[in-house]
Amino acid sequence: MKKIFIIALSVVALAVSSCADFLNTSPQGSPTAGTFFQNDDQAVSFAKGLYERYSGEWLYGRNIMWEQIAANDFVLGRTYADRFSGALMTITGDEGSIAEIYNGCYTQMANAQWGIQKLEAKKAAQGSLSAIETRTLGEAYFFRALYHWAIASRHGLGTLGVPFKPWEEYENGYNNEILPQQPSVVDNYLYILADLKKAEELLPWNGSVPATYEPGDRGRAHKVSAIGYQAKVWAYMATWKSVCAERGLEPWKEVEAVVNRLENEFGSGLNESFTQLWSSEFADFWNKECIFSITSSGGTSGQGGSEFPGVILENQGWGYFNGWGQFKASYDIVAEMEKDNWETDEDGNPIRNERLAKSVWQYGDYMVFFGDPRLYWSATDAESCLAVKKYYDAFKHKDPIANGYVNSSGNWPTTRINFHLLRFADLMLLRAEACLNLYGSDKYGDIAKIHKRSTGADLKGAADWAALYHERRCELAFEMTGHLEDLKRWAVSDKNGVLGTLALEELLKHPDVYHAQLSPMYGLLTDKEGNYFDNDGDGQMDAGQLYVKVDFDGETPNLGKEYSYTGADGEPQKVKFDGVDELGNGLVGGKPVAYYGARNNPGAELVVGPYQDYNNPRPAWNDNLIAIPYPTAEITKAGGLYKQVPR
């Protein structure tokens, strides 16, 4: 095969700093220091680089989520014309974020390949490795699998795989060749499974995360992590029925078996509380539902985990913190979650179920932000009137930066959270999907169990295909588990079935959002000194109609001043008051003067309507749309060795 020039990585770059770009397609590297892995400290340093890159902005810190707006749970919170191709499913592969993920994953696969090669050679020469080196070898296999998975699951087709070849398959070691493109993504999945099984053998597990790792090491991959991802890979492999049938593979049976192993042999299960899964307290992190996560300590000045909680926070954070406001929730996901409301208040109004209440901020919701009470509203950038709440918890604390809950750098807005990349609820729903395929029923009651845990109510109807779609969408909303990938694989594998129909309906629809109408202003009620009321004693400040307040000089109201406010027509108004009530509201003829607001008004009337930033129709579905095209430069540099994903 064609040889091309590469740039060698230094060991320091491999271990802790950003890796250089490679000149070859599917970049591979060969660090120059032949004496690395002489002690456990070097092994730990090597593994650190694999973890840091995985949580970086270019992958699971943010960029992979740009693609998810092609599903209808997210909308762009700010106007990014260069991201519209993701929303419209017209990605070319040349978008900056796509190319960055592609090149970054291959670079990190190369780093893992190098570590595997070195540690396996040391093991062969010595007969054994230290416990730390054995764990590091397991981590190298694990991350080679995960970076490979990020490419294969997004770029692969049943009839066209992605470039990959393990270095150990080269007779004399990797020789800087352009990696061969596998004939089918099923071939890639089999390589990924092989790596995960090796990781399973090498990684530790002593019954729980706390029993396996000391506090400083919690967040590392372990045996359960490697097994859990095997179920995920088998489920995605099942998309390509004819290829699997030709090779005698039965993916859904494998999914069932793997999830059963986790439950019966390793004690995996649902956490008792859905809300607790997203807690900012370390004591809540390591429950039996966590399979693999990006763990953030919160208040660190450098990389402190995934930045996504700050990326989705209100742009500029209402003046407290540099939130980026780049993703907002859609009305579509709220409407889907509202189907699970089962209680009403004393006035007969629906009470939001726990999953909806924890997942989405809606106008008028009481919140505590940086220790201060407020009601939710959003006046920045694209209009949605909704926000993702799932990852919010760290921002509620008083002085969260000083107390270590939120990163001091608004340019890397990480928080203290166990940012789940894979949890057992996801795997239970994959087992339910397997059983519906294999037996026509949810054999283990997984759909009903998850619904009950997360909403507090029994499943209303049958645990059928529609219920599976609903639970996967609602339970895993805004998580990096790949809702878009669910829709795509269902559109391919279940063309005329319930899942395929629901998937295509969502894929071809533009999302709706709320639009705020000019309405009387609503907010937290205070007296003339600015003290909040909590007359009902529920621990939350009372909210209600707001009126124009008068300035006081001590106890004397300033009635000679002309006050400005927004009137019912939305235009600026001015008024002089002839009196004041006990709350400090100005009076004209004995009546307070209401002012009006729209997007800055947490009590604004909301009207459902189309999201307005991208309105072009999405293309008619064809099965090739399941895969993202490769960056054009990679096809060019391969000199005819690679085939582009057809459109």
Secondary structure, DSSP 8 states (H G I E B T S, - for coil): --B-------HHHHHTS-----SSSS-----S-TT--SSHHHHHHHHHHHHHHHTSIIIIITGGGGGGGGSSSEEESS--GGGHHHHHT---S-SHHHHHHHHHHHHHHHHHHHHHHHHHHHHHHHS---HHHHHHHHHHHHHHHHHHHHHHHHH-BTTB--B---GGGSTTS--SB---B-SSHHHHHHHHHHHHHHHHHHS--SSSHHHHS-GGGTTS--HHHHHHHHHHHHHHHTT-HHHHHHTT--HHHHHHHHHHHHHHHH-----S-TGGGG-SSGGGT--TTEEEEEEEESS-SS--S--HHHHSS-GGGGGTS-----EEE-HHHHHHHHTT--EE-TTS-EE--HHHHHHEEETT-EEEETTEEEE----SSS--SEEE-TT-GGGGSSSTTTTTSB-S-TTS--BEEEEEEEEHHHHHHHHHHHHHHHTSS-TT-HHHHHHHHHHSS--SS-SSHHHHHHHHHHHTTTSTT-HHHHHHHHHHH-TTSHHHHHHHHHHTS--EEEEEE-EE-EEE-B-TT--B--TT-SSS--EEE-B-B--EETTEE--SS-EEEE-TTSSEEEE--SEE-TTSBEEETTEE-B-EESTT-TT-EEEEEE-SS--S------GGGGS----HHHHHHTTTSS-----
